[in-house]
Amino acid sequence: MVNEKSWKEFADSGLLWFVNQLLHTFGWALVVEVNDGIRRCYPARVKFRGFDNENNAKGYILVSEYLKENIDDILKESKE
């Protein structure tokens, strides 16, 4: 099953932050350019590692909310 989603939905769920948090460990990130909507997204090498406390707190909240709203479907799909 493939259900295409927008980059906006991916970012709004906190999953872009979550993925970038992991990628920063290796000096990588997914860069999303926004001009009246998502213009493009690409992988990039970066010098920074991690996010500040404010963005981490926001990211954890967004991912937690996403899980709360979608956990039944995630569990069901994992068993299919």
C-alpha positions, 0 to 999 in steps of 0.5 A: 500500500502506498498513499502519497502525502505532501511534504507539508503533512510530513513536516506538520506531523513532526516526522521531518524534525524526527528524521533530521534529528537522526540524520544530524548525527551523521552530518546530514539533513533533509532541507525543505525550501518553502515559497508559498508552499513546498518548493523542493526537498533535498538531502544535504551535508550540514555542519550543525548537530541537533536542534535547540530546546524550543524546537526539540520540545515542539518536535516531541509534542508534534510526534506525540500528537501524531502517534496518539492520533494514528497509533491504531492504524500504525499497529493494524498496518504492522500486522498486515 
